[in-house]
């Protein structure tokens, strides 16, 4: 079962895990990405494409399901305005085997940083506003997966 | 040729619009030529597309490289490298 979502509402990690794990799985790996308050950051805004963002997440989810033996996959990205501590992204990957669950989870978080139409804009307490620049290290990590 | 163009993130801010419909000259037939044409059109285009190597593009929902042809395209999305996750 694959569940992909792009949403402005807060991500309820506990509820999502409950839904993901409804049938029980041998091995479940998770990644939770949260907004950091570094440098006096007061708001993180995630811009997205109305169609291509969700399509990009769905493509990645299906690529993972083709590559590893997965029993369930949940991939949720929040968009819009967020505050420090809020959950931005949730990846849950389950399989009969831990190595497949862990690899799929890492693949998804690495590739969604480079392949999916999302852009971060930071606002700081002193009024500065800046779009986040893509990092070369993210591309290197994503390319490891071929 | 009429083409819908959608802009995102700082490209959208510099262009002052999220989307527009343009009538392209016949010789603007690939992404490289489109970026050069937008950069030469006005000050907003110049500020958004002065460094075309910083721009990524999708044609009708599919990510494309700089030399991709525009023949048959209905919508082009222009945006900076993505930064989600």
Backbone of each chain as ProteinMPNN parsed JSONL, in Angstrom:
{"seq_chain_A": "XXXXXXXXXXXXXXXXXXXXXXXXXXXXXXXXXXXXXXXXXXXXXXXXXXXXXXXXXXXXXXXXXXXXXXXXXXXXXXXXXXXXXXXXXXXXXXXXXXXXXXXXXXXXXXXXXXXXXXXXXXXXXXXXXXXXXXXXXXXXXXXXXX", "coords_chain_A": {"N_chain_A": [[0.85, -1.189, 0.0], [0.669, 2.099, -0.984], [0.969, 5.374, 0.165], [0.762, 8.712, -0.644], [1.141, 12.163, -0.034], [0.635, 15.693, -0.338], [0.436, 18.384, 1.68], [-1.102, 21.207, 3.367], [-1.865, 21.193, 5.95], [-0.893, 20.376, 9.337], [1.351, 17.629, 9.874], [0.371, 14.667, 11.25], [2.191, 12.664, 12.95], [1.934, 10.391, 14.627], [-0.671, 9.442, 14.03], [-0.365, 8.939, 11.318], [1.543, 6.894, 11.366], [0.068, 4.919, 12.624], [-1.917, 4.386, 10.713], [-0.32, 3.562, 8.556], [0.796, 1.252, 9.603], [-1.241, -0.502, 9.953], [-1.748, -3.194, 9.3], [0.373, -4.433, 10.471], [3.83, -4.971, 10.234], [6.89, -6.661, 9.353], [9.275, -5.16, 9.462], [9.809, -1.747, 10.021], [10.869, 1.359, 8.846], [11.618, 4.775, 9.568], [11.596, 8.278, 8.681], [11.675, 11.486, 9.95], [11.431, 14.785, 9.173], [12.154, 17.964, 10.479], [11.41, 21.483, 11.04], [14.134, 23.557, 11.616], [15.186, 25.969, 14.065], [17.392, 27.54, 13.517], [19.662, 30.342, 13.61], [17.838, 32.324, 14.281], [15.512, 31.851, 12.872], [12.131, 32.336, 12.011], [10.009, 31.615, 10.398], [9.366, 29.056, 8.063], [8.74, 28.724, 4.712], [7.202, 26.655, 2.361], [7.138, 26.399, -0.998], [5.226, 25.026, -3.706], [4.408, 23.038, -6.65], [1.229, 22.897, -8.167], [0.484, 20.475, -9.358], [2.754, 18.952, -10.166], [4.35, 18.489, -7.898], [3.124, 16.579, -6.173], [2.956, 14.529, -8.054], [5.655, 14.031, -8.48], [6.453, 13.037, -5.978], [4.926, 10.725, -5.953], [6.013, 9.34, -8.14], [8.569, 8.79, -7.098], [7.898, 7.156, -4.924], [6.835, 4.927, -6.235], [9.094, 4.145, -7.634], [10.707, 3.303, -5.534], [9.178, 1.166, -4.617], [9.404, -0.539, -6.759], [12.021, -1.221, -6.586], [12.677, -2.287, -4.081], [11.529, -4.839, -1.785], [8.622, -4.048, -0.584], [6.156, -3.643, 1.947], [4.523, -1.594, 2.734], [4.248, 1.931, 2.175], [4.694, 5.251, 3.071], [4.592, 8.626, 2.227], [4.838, 11.834, 2.92], [4.612, 15.288, 2.426], [4.781, 18.471, 3.789], [3.433, 21.707, 2.904], [3.492, 25.328, 2.454], [3.278, 27.771, 5.154], [5.412, 27.297, 7.939], [6.49, 26.725, 11.355], [9.393, 26.786, 13.591], [10.194, 23.526, 14.71], [7.981, 22.28, 13.616], [6.786, 19.484, 11.69], [8.139, 18.787, 8.553], [8.447, 16.797, 6.623], [7.569, 13.377, 6.193], [8.595, 10.071, 6.108], [7.747, 6.746, 5.778], [8.637, 3.432, 5.666], [7.991, 0.095, 5.076], [8.705, -3.389, 5.337], [9.142, -6.96, 4.934], [11.75, -7.269, 5.718], [14.507, -5.761, 7.434], [16.668, -4.5, 6.115], [15.73, -3.774, 3.596], [13.636, -2.022, 4.233], [15.033, 0.059, 5.545], [16.804, 0.917, 3.514], [15.027, 1.783, 1.503], [13.778, 3.903, 2.806], [15.921, 5.709, 3.159], [16.666, 6.163, 0.475], [14.327, 7.464, -0.436], [14.249, 9.89, 1.068], [16.654, 11.039, 0.314], [16.362, 11.337, -2.5], [14.059, 12.877, -2.754], [14.872, 15.38, -2.083], [16.163, 16.343, -4.317], [14.656, 15.796, -6.58], [11.983, 16.579, -6.519], [9.436, 19.032, -6.946], [9.762, 21.494, -4.938], [10.28, 24.329, -2.898], [12.185, 26.086, -0.524], [11.662, 28.886, 1.58], [13.097, 31.136, 3.798], [12.318, 33.023, 6.73], [13.51, 35.4, 8.991], [13.893, 36.537, 12.437], [14.884, 39.142, 12.439], [13.812, 40.234, 10.199], [14.919, 39.531, 7.765], [14.549, 37.849, 4.633], [14.943, 34.921, 2.759], [15.507, 32.801, -0.036], [16.23, 29.361, 0.084], [19.288, 27.969, -0.96], [20.083, 25.347, -3.246], [22.04, 22.528, -2.245], [25.252, 21.248, -3.062], [26.043, 18.848, -1.918], [23.648, 17.493, -1.48], [22.913, 16.722, -4.055], [24.968, 14.958, -4.644], [24.459, 12.916, -2.764], [21.943, 12.078, -3.679], [22.567, 11.098, -6.206], [23.953, 8.778, -5.669], [22.165, 6.737, -5.719], [21.658, 6.126, -8.306]], "CA_chain_A": [[0.0, 0.0, 0.0], [1.439, 3.342, -1.079], [0.218, 6.611, 0.457], [1.539, 9.916, -0.921], [0.325, 13.357, 0.166], [1.199, 17.037, -0.204], [-0.63, 19.003, 2.457], [-0.815, 22.425, 4.126], [-2.167, 20.901, 7.354], [0.174, 19.741, 10.114], [1.47, 16.179, 9.703], [0.173, 13.949, 12.513], [3.099, 11.528, 12.789], [1.377, 9.213, 15.306], [-1.821, 8.934, 13.273], [0.128, 8.388, 10.05], [2.174, 5.602, 11.612], [-0.999, 3.969, 12.906], [-2.541, 4.021, 9.443], [0.685, 2.838, 7.777], [1.139, -0.025, 10.222], [-2.498, -1.142, 10.348], [-1.687, -4.641, 9.199], [1.58, -4.935, 11.118], [4.875, -5.327, 9.274], [8.08, -7.209, 9.991], [10.271, -4.121, 9.715], [9.385, -0.415, 9.592], [11.86, 2.423, 9.007], [10.965, 6.074, 9.455], [12.358, 9.516, 8.707], [10.86, 12.659, 10.241], [12.199, 16.02, 9.003], [11.487, 19.071, 11.175], [11.933, 22.839, 10.833], [15.096, 23.996, 12.636], [15.101, 27.404, 14.356], [18.75, 28.1, 13.459], [19.908, 31.704, 13.141], [16.693, 33.191, 14.535], [14.443, 31.592, 11.892], [10.788, 32.394, 12.597], [9.055, 30.932, 9.518], [9.841, 28.382, 6.852], [7.635, 28.591, 3.761], [7.469, 25.684, 1.294], [6.354, 26.605, -2.22], [5.122, 23.782, -4.472], [3.663, 23.077, -7.917], [-0.076, 22.305, -7.845], [0.349, 19.114, -9.896], [4.006, 18.194, -10.304], [4.955, 18.114, -6.615], [2.579, 15.284, -5.756], [3.34, 13.535, -9.071], [7.054, 13.698, -8.232], [6.505, 12.149, -4.804], [4.34, 9.444, -6.359], [7.018, 8.663, -8.973], [9.621, 8.265, -6.213], [7.337, 6.05, -4.14], [6.741, 3.752, -7.105], [10.466, 3.704, -7.917], [11.16, 2.547, -4.352], [8.429, -0.102, -4.557], [9.95, -1.419, -7.808], [13.415, -1.555, -6.294], [12.773, -3.085, -2.859], [10.318, -5.574, -1.418], [7.992, -3.21, 0.431], [4.789, -3.995, 2.308], [3.781, -0.341, 2.832], [5.082, 3.117, 1.997], [3.999, 6.518, 3.31], [5.471, 9.731, 1.874], [4.004, 13.032, 3.088], [5.372, 16.54, 2.506], [3.955, 19.635, 4.099], [3.719, 22.922, 2.141], [2.982, 26.537, 3.084], [4.065, 28.375, 6.238], [5.683, 26.444, 9.098], [7.277, 27.316, 12.442], [10.394, 25.844, 14.116], [9.648, 22.363, 15.404], [6.943, 21.62, 12.813], [7.233, 18.415, 10.802], [8.066, 19.135, 7.121], [8.359, 15.619, 5.775], [7.494, 12.084, 6.882], [8.781, 8.894, 5.263], [7.604, 5.465, 6.48], [8.826, 2.322, 4.725], [7.901, -1.194, 5.762], [9.067, -4.549, 4.542], [9.44, -8.101, 5.803], [13.176, -7.29, 6.079], [14.953, -4.429, 7.855], [17.582, -3.844, 5.169], [14.921, -3.186, 2.524], [12.902, -0.883, 4.801], [15.991, 1.143, 5.799], [17.318, 1.423, 2.235], [13.953, 2.519, 0.824], [13.575, 5.149, 3.543], [17.045, 6.605, 2.848], [16.502, 6.505, -0.939], [13.233, 8.429, -0.613], [14.586, 11.217, 1.597], [17.732, 11.591, -0.524], [15.915, 11.719, -3.846], [13.032, 13.928, -2.788], [15.552, 16.673, -1.976], [16.683, 16.794, -5.618], [13.792, 15.424, -7.705], [10.582, 16.969, -6.366], [9.284, 20.485, -7.058], [9.515, 22.152, -3.654], [11.289, 25.379, -2.664], [12.114, 26.622, 0.84], [11.956, 30.311, 1.82], [13.282, 31.357, 5.231], [12.122, 34.361, 7.287], [14.193, 35.485, 10.279], [13.361, 37.501, 13.405], [15.308, 40.511, 12.124], [13.137, 40.681, 8.986], [15.519, 38.995, 6.541], [13.835, 36.781, 3.931], [15.882, 34.375, 1.776], [15.251, 31.468, -0.592], [17.318, 28.427, 0.373], [20.032, 27.511, -2.143], [20.328, 23.898, -3.321], [23.404, 22.188, -1.811], [25.905, 20.254, -3.914], [26.073, 17.576, -1.194], [22.372, 16.795, -1.679], [22.948, 16.092, -5.381], [25.878, 13.808, -4.541], [23.75, 11.845, -2.054], [20.856, 11.564, -4.534], [23.133, 10.369, -7.356], [24.428, 7.458, -5.242], [21.122, 5.72, -5.962], [21.606, 5.849, -9.739]], "C_chain_A": [[0.888, 1.241, 0.0], [0.517, 4.512, -0.76], [1.163, 7.79, 0.262], [0.627, 11.114, -0.699], [1.191, 14.606, 0.204], [0.127, 17.838, 0.505], [-0.163, 20.246, 3.201], [-1.048, 22.192, 5.621], [-0.977, 20.228, 8.033], [0.158, 18.232, 9.884], [1.358, 15.531, 11.085], [0.952, 12.634, 12.443], [2.517, 10.258, 13.42], [0.235, 8.584, 14.528], [-1.367, 8.304, 11.964], [0.795, 7.034, 10.266], [1.118, 4.534, 11.884], [-1.669, 3.471, 11.634], [-1.599, 3.148, 8.605], [0.846, 1.408, 8.277], [-0.099, -0.854, 10.55], [-2.429, -2.657, 10.308], [-0.535, -5.263, 9.975], [2.583, -5.384, 10.072], [6.098, -5.839, 10.022], [9.078, -6.14, 10.378], [9.765, -2.796, 9.179], [10.494, 0.58, 9.878], [11.164, 3.755, 8.82], [11.987, 7.192, 9.371], [11.381, 10.644, 8.947], [11.755, 13.879, 10.114], [11.449, 17.169, 9.644], [12.169, 20.4, 10.871], [12.889, 23.171, 11.977], [14.984, 25.509, 12.819], [16.444, 28.097, 14.306], [18.751, 29.563, 13.022], [18.732, 32.648, 13.351], [15.574, 33.023, 13.533], [13.084, 31.59, 12.592], [9.746, 31.693, 11.736], [9.806, 30.257, 8.379], [8.628, 28.199, 5.948], [8.057, 27.635, 2.658], [6.54, 25.966, 0.123], [6.334, 25.299, -3.004], [4.382, 24.022, -5.781], [2.34, 22.33, -7.702], [-0.246, 20.867, -8.337], [1.655, 18.322, -9.766], [4.63, 17.772, -8.977], [4.448, 16.741, -6.172], [2.95, 14.184, -6.754], [4.788, 13.086, -8.861], [7.217, 12.762, -7.037], [5.99, 10.761, -5.177], [5.324, 8.645, -7.225], [8.111, 8.043, -8.104], [9.124, 7.062, -5.425], [7.265, 4.781, -4.99], [8.125, 3.231, -7.491], [11.007, 2.874, -6.751], [10.482, 1.18, -4.298], [8.901, -1.086, -5.625], [11.303, -1.988, -7.404], [13.568, -2.474, -5.085], [11.447, -3.792, -2.593], [9.656, -4.839, -0.26], [6.552, -3.65, 0.668], [3.91, -2.745, 2.394], [4.754, 0.827, 2.751], [4.216, 4.352, 2.23], [4.994, 7.645, 3.061], [4.625, 11.004, 1.893], [4.897, 14.251, 3.222], [4.417, 17.669, 2.801], [4.375, 20.813, 3.222], [3.073, 24.116, 2.854], [3.871, 26.976, 4.231], [4.182, 27.444, 7.435], [6.545, 27.183, 10.112], [8.329, 26.308, 12.903], [9.735, 24.74, 14.932], [8.589, 21.622, 14.612], [7.566, 20.52, 11.946], [7.033, 18.84, 9.348], [7.779, 17.902, 6.288], [8.357, 14.356, 6.634], [7.645, 10.972, 5.855], [8.64, 7.663, 6.148], [7.722, 4.37, 5.438], [8.836, 1.025, 5.498], [8.09, -2.346, 4.803], [9.131, -5.751, 5.486], [10.86, -8.034, 6.355], [13.704, -5.893, 6.375], [15.812, -3.736, 6.811], [16.802, -3.16, 4.048], [14.171, -1.948, 3.023], [13.84, 0.306, 4.99], [16.489, 1.753, 4.487], [16.261, 2.256, 1.518], [13.733, 3.879, 1.482], [14.668, 6.156, 3.185], [16.984, 7.074, 1.387], [15.461, 7.616, -1.102], [13.615, 9.812, -0.097], [15.708, 11.845, 0.782], [17.193, 12.129, -1.845], [14.855, 12.816, -3.824], [13.657, 15.314, -2.625], [16.002, 17.207, -3.341], [15.69, 16.631, -6.763], [12.387, 16.016, -7.652], [10.461, 18.49, -6.284], [8.791, 21.098, -5.747], [10.631, 23.169, -3.441], [11.076, 25.977, -1.288], [12.476, 28.113, 0.866], [11.99, 30.55, 3.328], [13.012, 32.814, 5.596], [12.721, 34.369, 8.694], [13.617, 36.611, 11.13], [13.728, 38.94, 13.107], [14.724, 41.018, 10.802], [13.741, 40.156, 7.694], [14.657, 37.88, 5.965], [14.766, 36.253, 2.845], [15.406, 33.009, 1.284], [16.466, 30.589, -0.316], [17.961, 27.988, -0.943], [20.186, 25.986, -2.095], [21.788, 23.635, -2.955], [23.976, 21.081, -2.68], [25.906, 18.877, -3.244], [24.783, 16.784, -1.354], [22.353, 16.074, -3.021], [23.843, 14.856, -5.352], [25.182, 12.638, -3.858], [22.663, 11.219, -2.949], [21.403, 10.7, -5.666], [23.67, 8.992, -6.969], [23.439, 6.356, -5.629], [20.953, 5.408, -7.446], [20.338, 6.293, -10.407]], "O_chain_A": [[1.744, 1.41, 0.868], [-0.568, 4.638, -1.327], [2.214, 7.875, 0.897], [-0.53, 11.099, -1.12], [2.316, 14.592, 0.703], [-0.984, 17.966, -0.008], [0.992, 20.346, 3.613], [-0.496, 22.907, 6.458], [-0.156, 19.588, 7.376], [-0.903, 17.629, 9.721], [2.156, 15.816, 11.978], [0.45, 11.625, 11.947], [2.591, 9.18, 12.831], [0.166, 7.364, 14.377], [-1.898, 7.277, 11.54], [0.636, 6.126, 9.451], [1.246, 3.394, 11.439], [-1.954, 2.282, 11.496], [-2.009, 2.142, 8.026], [1.009, 0.474, 7.492], [-0.023, -1.802, 11.332], [-2.982, -3.333, 11.176], [-0.471, -6.484, 10.122], [2.23, -6.095, 9.132], [6.316, -5.493, 11.183], [9.66, -6.18, 11.462], [9.341, -2.709, 8.027], [11.004, 0.653, 10.996], [10.235, 3.871, 8.02], [13.091, 7.088, 9.906], [10.376, 10.763, 8.247], [12.73, 14.012, 10.853], [10.256, 17.349, 9.4], [13.341, 20.444, 10.496], [12.524, 23.084, 13.149], [14.723, 26.242, 11.865], [16.642, 29.119, 14.963], [17.953, 29.974, 12.179], [18.635, 33.67, 12.671], [14.766, 33.933, 13.347], [12.901, 30.939, 13.621], [8.725, 31.228, 12.245], [10.748, 30.811, 7.813], [7.624, 27.607, 6.345], [9.136, 27.779, 2.083], [5.324, 25.801, 0.222], [7.305, 24.544, -2.978], [3.799, 25.086, -5.988], [2.332, 21.247, -7.117], [-1.047, 20.119, -7.778], [1.66, 17.177, -9.316], [5.369, 16.788, -8.936], [5.235, 15.855, -5.839], [3.226, 13.05, -6.362], [5.113, 11.913, -9.04], [8.009, 11.821, -7.072], [6.555, 9.748, -4.763], [5.457, 7.431, -7.067], [8.531, 6.91, -8.341], [9.837, 6.07, -5.274], [7.596, 3.693, -4.519], [8.315, 2.026, -7.657], [11.682, 1.865, -6.959], [11.111, 0.171, -3.979], [8.819, -2.301, -5.443], [11.684, -3.083, -7.818], [14.454, -3.327, -5.048], [10.396, -3.4, -3.101], [10.062, -4.98, 0.894], [5.825, -3.984, -0.267], [2.704, -2.814, 2.159], [5.904, 0.742, 3.182], [3.135, 4.479, 1.655], [6.099, 7.638, 3.603], [3.803, 11.229, 1.005], [5.828, 14.26, 4.028], [3.379, 17.814, 2.155], [5.54, 20.914, 2.837], [2.227, 23.948, 3.732], [5.048, 26.622, 4.297], [3.192, 26.874, 7.893], [7.241, 28.141, 9.775], [8.19, 25.112, 12.647], [8.838, 24.99, 15.737], [8.314, 20.456, 14.894], [8.719, 20.618, 11.527], [5.929, 19.204, 8.943], [6.971, 17.943, 5.36], [9.042, 14.274, 7.654], [6.923, 10.929, 4.86], [9.335, 7.542, 7.157], [6.999, 4.372, 4.442], [9.592, 0.865, 6.457], [7.699, -2.294, 3.637], [9.169, -5.58, 6.705], [11.154, -8.678, 7.362], [13.39, -4.944, 5.656], [15.708, -2.523, 6.629], [17.183, -2.078, 3.602], [14.084, -0.945, 2.315], [13.491, 1.433, 4.64], [16.582, 2.975, 4.368], [16.569, 3.321, 0.983], [13.528, 4.882, 0.799], [14.376, 7.326, 2.936], [17.224, 8.247, 1.1], [15.69, 8.59, -1.82], [13.333, 10.811, -0.759], [15.716, 13.059, 0.577], [17.528, 13.24, -2.257], [14.757, 13.601, -4.768], [13.041, 16.315, -2.99], [16.201, 18.413, -3.492], [15.854, 17.256, -7.81], [11.666, 15.962, -8.648], [11.274, 19.154, -5.641], [7.592, 21.205, -5.49], [11.789, 22.905, -3.764], [9.958, 26.332, -0.915], [13.459, 28.54, 0.26], [11.047, 30.215, 4.045], [13.417, 33.729, 4.877], [12.473, 33.463, 9.489], [12.948, 37.514, 10.626], [12.995, 39.861, 13.467], [15.089, 42.096, 10.334], [13.144, 40.315, 6.629], [14.103, 37.066, 6.704], [15.326, 37.041, 2.083], [14.963, 32.171, 2.069], [17.604, 31.033, -0.469], [17.269, 27.675, -1.911], [20.393, 25.411, -1.026], [22.671, 24.418, -3.307], [23.295, 20.107, -3.0], [25.785, 17.857, -3.922], [24.804, 15.553, -1.363], [21.844, 14.959, -3.126], [23.522, 13.833, -5.957], [25.293, 11.498, -4.31], [22.488, 10.001, -2.973], [20.794, 9.7, -6.045], [23.83, 8.128, -7.83], [23.819, 5.204, -5.839], [20.183, 4.517, -7.805], [20.18, 6.113, -11.614]]}, "seq_chain_B": "XXXXXXXXXXXXXXXXXXXXXXXXXXXXXXXXXXXXXXXXXXXXXXXXXXXXXXXXXXXXXXXXXXXXXXXXXXXXXXXXXXXXX", "coords_chain_B": {"N_chain_B": [[3.664, 31.259, -31.895], [1.655, 30.434, -29.183], [2.281, 30.264, -25.725], [2.001, 28.975, -22.456], [3.547, 30.118, -19.54], [4.828, 29.229, -16.408], [5.985, 30.419, -13.301], [8.206, 29.895, -10.523], [9.107, 30.2, -7.003], [12.041, 32.162, -6.384], [12.252, 32.947, -9.013], [9.629, 33.441, -9.784], [9.117, 35.627, -8.076], [10.943, 37.55, -9.061], [9.987, 37.861, -11.656], [7.552, 38.958, -11.127], [5.1, 37.749, -11.402], [3.032, 34.818, -11.33], [2.347, 33.375, -13.524], [2.083, 33.54, -17.131], [0.888, 34.224, -20.478], [2.54, 33.897, -23.474], [3.428, 35.091, -26.736], [5.407, 33.557, -28.892], [8.294, 34.365, -30.895], [9.144, 32.807, -34.042], [11.733, 31.792, -34.081], [12.354, 31.19, -31.493], [12.655, 28.38, -30.243], [13.518, 26.436, -28.476], [14.374, 25.534, -25.011], [16.687, 26.929, -24.182], [16.733, 29.108, -25.946], [14.329, 30.286, -25.198], [14.841, 31.183, -22.555], [16.826, 33.082, -23.09], [15.377, 34.85, -24.656], [13.395, 35.766, -22.841], [15.103, 36.993, -20.985], [16.063, 39.112, -22.479], [13.817, 40.579, -22.954], [12.709, 42.393, -21.009], [13.303, 44.35, -17.947], [12.585, 42.799, -15.733], [12.704, 40.199, -16.715], [15.405, 40.147, -17.288], [16.502, 40.23, -14.71], [15.619, 37.832, -13.642], [16.597, 35.852, -15.371], [19.282, 36.215, -15.928], [21.321, 34.485, -15.286], [21.236, 31.741, -16.756], [22.08, 29.148, -16.197], [21.291, 28.673, -13.629], [18.681, 28.003, -13.71], [15.967, 25.723, -13.771], [13.758, 23.527, -15.638], [10.465, 22.493, -16.679], [8.518, 20.846, -19.118], [5.229, 20.712, -19.962], [4.776, 19.22, -17.603], [6.96, 17.52, -17.353], [10.293, 17.127, -16.384], [12.954, 18.803, -17.999], [15.994, 19.136, -19.947], [18.33, 21.861, -20.844], [18.42, 22.141, -23.711], [15.992, 21.317, -24.666], [13.345, 20.929, -27.031], [10.636, 23.198, -27.881], [8.516, 22.596, -29.432], [5.158, 21.916, -29.865], [4.673, 22.231, -27.171], [2.616, 23.079, -24.37], [2.643, 24.172, -21.785], [5.265, 25.67, -20.021], [7.266, 25.338, -17.181], [9.281, 27.332, -15.137], [12.008, 27.511, -12.92], [14.029, 27.698, -9.854], [16.76, 25.444, -8.82], [15.501, 22.666, -6.929], [14.519, 22.562, -3.401], [13.416, 20.908, -1.394], [12.406, 18.598, 1.261]], "CA_chain_B": [[3.194, 30.145, -31.055], [1.267, 30.851, -27.827], [2.817, 29.339, -24.723], [1.823, 29.34, -21.049], [4.762, 29.96, -18.735], [4.601, 29.33, -14.958], [7.23, 30.715, -12.593], [8.169, 29.473, -9.114], [10.115, 30.644, -6.031], [12.568, 33.511, -6.665], [11.984, 33.29, -10.419], [8.293, 34.049, -9.746], [9.213, 36.961, -7.456], [11.631, 38.494, -9.957], [9.129, 38.128, -12.811], [6.386, 39.702, -10.671], [3.881, 37.041, -11.794], [3.127, 33.368, -11.21], [2.218, 32.789, -14.862], [1.689, 34.442, -18.213], [0.806, 33.621, -21.8], [3.381, 34.679, -24.389], [3.419, 34.747, -28.171], [6.839, 33.433, -29.155], [8.805, 34.432, -32.27], [9.356, 31.463, -34.596], [13.083, 31.275, -33.823], [12.48, 30.78, -30.083], [12.085, 27.032, -30.386], [13.934, 25.5, -27.418], [14.414, 26.18, -23.694], [17.79, 27.884, -24.145], [16.29, 30.306, -26.661], [13.258, 30.913, -24.411], [15.446, 31.919, -21.443], [17.505, 34.25, -23.66], [14.33, 35.773, -25.118], [12.82, 36.388, -21.646], [16.121, 37.856, -20.374], [16.235, 40.304, -23.318], [12.525, 41.241, -23.166], [12.519, 43.54, -20.106], [14.168, 44.341, -16.76], [12.217, 41.659, -14.875], [13.285, 39.007, -17.334], [16.866, 40.211, -17.14], [16.89, 39.896, -13.34], [15.305, 36.422, -13.37], [17.255, 34.882, -16.261], [20.645, 36.629, -16.262], [22.191, 33.313, -15.133], [20.356, 30.623, -17.143], [22.525, 27.873, -15.608], [20.626, 28.511, -12.331], [17.262, 27.762, -13.958], [15.514, 24.386, -14.157], [12.525, 23.681, -16.411], [9.623, 21.346, -17.008], [7.607, 21.088, -20.229], [4.016, 19.902, -19.798], [4.85, 18.331, -16.438], [8.121, 16.628, -17.374], [11.566, 17.85, -16.256], [13.689, 18.805, -19.267], [17.297, 19.802, -19.998], [18.326, 23.183, -21.476], [18.228, 22.16, -25.159], [14.731, 20.649, -25.031], [12.536, 21.699, -27.987], [9.337, 23.678, -27.413], [7.496, 22.24, -30.427], [4.013, 21.21, -29.302], [4.53, 22.474, -25.733], [1.518, 23.951, -23.952], [3.074, 24.927, -20.608], [6.639, 25.539, -19.529], [7.5, 25.82, -15.817], [10.673, 27.762, -14.953], [12.186, 27.565, -11.463], [15.388, 27.407, -9.379], [16.934, 24.075, -8.322], [14.542, 22.426, -5.845], [15.127, 22.528, -2.06], [12.492, 20.307, -0.434], [12.951, 17.587, 2.173]], "C_chain_B": [[2.872, 30.686, -29.662], [1.721, 29.793, -26.829], [2.487, 29.867, -23.329], [3.141, 29.118, -20.321], [4.39, 30.159, -17.267], [5.947, 29.506, -14.275], [7.086, 30.326, -11.117], [9.334, 30.069, -8.327], [10.694, 31.998, -6.45], [12.428, 33.894, -8.13], [10.615, 33.987, -10.513], [8.36, 35.475, -9.174], [9.859, 37.968, -8.402], [10.786, 38.821, -11.181], [7.877, 38.917, -12.422], [5.067, 39.064, -11.057], [4.107, 35.542, -11.637], [3.017, 32.689, -12.572], [1.857, 33.868, -15.876], [1.55, 33.619, -19.494], [1.611, 34.509, -22.736], [3.181, 34.184, -25.82], [4.88, 34.737, -28.601], [7.172, 33.667, -30.624], [9.175, 33.02, -32.743], [10.73, 30.898, -34.249], [13.316, 30.929, -32.352], [11.854, 29.392, -29.963], [12.658, 26.001, -29.426], [14.102, 26.268, -26.102], [15.518, 27.228, -23.611], [17.382, 29.206, -24.8], [15.195, 31.036, -25.882], [13.845, 31.743, -23.271], [16.14, 33.183, -21.958], [16.486, 35.306, -24.093], [13.697, 36.503, -23.923], [13.807, 37.364, -21.01], [16.261, 39.162, -21.145], [14.964, 41.148, -23.394], [12.356, 42.492, -22.301], [13.391, 43.36, -18.857], [13.856, 43.155, -15.843], [12.824, 40.373, -15.422], [14.791, 38.978, -17.173], [17.275, 39.796, -15.728], [16.632, 38.417, -13.03], [16.21, 35.463, -14.147], [18.648, 35.303, -16.713], [21.619, 35.455, -16.179], [21.375, 32.056, -15.464], [20.786, 29.273, -16.565], [21.887, 27.628, -14.241], [19.155, 28.137, -12.483], [17.02, 26.304, -14.344], [14.152, 24.546, -14.848], [11.779, 22.359, -16.529], [8.719, 21.759, -18.158], [6.441, 20.126, -20.082], [4.197, 18.82, -18.729], [6.033, 17.396, -16.405], [9.399, 17.468, -17.314], [12.38, 17.693, -17.539], [15.02, 19.532, -19.13], [17.228, 21.059, -20.85], [18.027, 23.186, -22.975], [16.891, 21.613, -25.615], [13.9, 21.513, -25.976], [11.18, 22.084, -27.403], [8.202, 23.289, -28.362], [6.385, 21.427, -29.764], [3.789, 21.466, -27.825], [3.339, 23.377, -25.456], [1.934, 24.798, -22.748], [4.521, 24.615, -20.256], [6.686, 26.093, -18.114], [8.984, 26.15, -15.688], [10.898, 28.043, -13.472], [13.643, 27.339, -11.087], [15.519, 25.925, -9.026], [16.083, 23.87, -7.061], [15.258, 22.266, -4.5], [14.165, 21.953, -1.018], [13.198, 19.356, 0.514], [13.126, 18.113, 3.581]], "O_chain_B": [[3.715, 31.323, -29.031], [1.567, 28.593, -27.056], [2.666, 31.052, -23.048], [3.773, 28.071, -20.462], [3.722, 31.131, -16.917], [6.923, 28.838, -14.616], [6.003, 30.412, -10.539], [10.385, 30.396, -8.878], [9.941, 32.895, -6.83], [12.483, 35.081, -8.452], [10.46, 34.982, -11.221], [7.749, 36.401, -9.707], [9.389, 39.098, -8.532], [10.854, 39.937, -11.696], [7.212, 39.484, -13.289], [4.029, 39.725, -11.05], [5.226, 35.054, -11.792], [3.518, 31.582, -12.767], [1.392, 34.953, -15.524], [2.023, 32.486, -19.584], [1.399, 35.721, -22.793], [2.821, 33.032, -26.067], [5.519, 35.787, -28.667], [6.434, 33.228, -31.506], [9.481, 32.148, -31.93], [10.893, 29.683, -34.132], [14.383, 30.421, -32.005], [10.678, 29.252, -29.626], [12.334, 24.818, -29.529], [13.987, 27.494, -26.072], [15.316, 28.297, -23.036], [17.653, 30.283, -24.27], [15.137, 32.265, -25.901], [13.411, 32.87, -23.036], [16.05, 34.238, -21.33], [16.707, 36.504, -23.918], [13.486, 37.714, -23.98], [13.412, 38.434, -20.547], [16.544, 40.205, -20.555], [15.007, 42.295, -23.84], [11.914, 43.531, -22.791], [14.112, 42.372, -18.719], [14.763, 42.576, -15.246], [13.384, 39.567, -14.679], [15.384, 37.923, -16.949], [18.272, 39.096, -15.552], [17.357, 37.818, -12.236], [16.553, 34.391, -13.649], [19.15, 34.83, -17.733], [22.617, 35.418, -16.9], [20.88, 31.382, -14.561], [19.97, 28.357, -16.451], [21.928, 26.505, -13.737], [18.456, 27.971, -11.483], [17.763, 25.725, -15.137], [13.476, 25.559, -14.674], [12.363, 21.276, -16.486], [8.209, 22.88, -18.182], [6.613, 18.907, -20.076], [3.821, 17.664, -18.924], [6.116, 16.55, -15.515], [9.569, 18.405, -18.093], [12.484, 16.599, -18.093], [15.162, 20.431, -18.301], [16.217, 21.316, -21.504], [17.435, 24.144, -23.47], [16.664, 21.454, -26.814], [13.764, 22.714, -25.744], [10.644, 21.389, -26.54], [7.045, 23.625, -28.109], [6.642, 20.377, -29.175], [2.812, 20.972, -27.263], [3.075, 24.321, -26.202], [1.624, 25.988, -22.683], [4.936, 23.457, -20.202], [6.2, 27.196, -17.865], [9.841, 25.357, -16.078], [10.094, 28.722, -12.834], [14.419, 26.842, -11.902], [14.513, 25.22, -8.94], [15.957, 24.772, -6.233], [16.429, 21.892, -4.446], [14.101, 22.446, 0.109], [14.427, 19.31, 0.569], [13.575, 17.381, 4.462]]}, "name": "protein", "num_of_chains": 2, "seq": "XXXXXXXXXXXXXXXXXXXXXXXXXXXXXXXXXXXXXXXXXXXXXXXXXXXXXXXXXXXXXXXXXXXXXXXXXXXXXXXXXXXXXXXXXXXXXXXXXXXXXXXXXXXXXXXXXXXXXXXXXXXXXXXXXXXXXXXXXXXXXXXXXXXXXXXXXXXXXXXXXXXXXXXXXXXXXXXXXXXXXXXXXXXXXXXXXXXXXXXXXXXXXXXXXXXXXXXXXXXXXXXXXXXXXXX"}
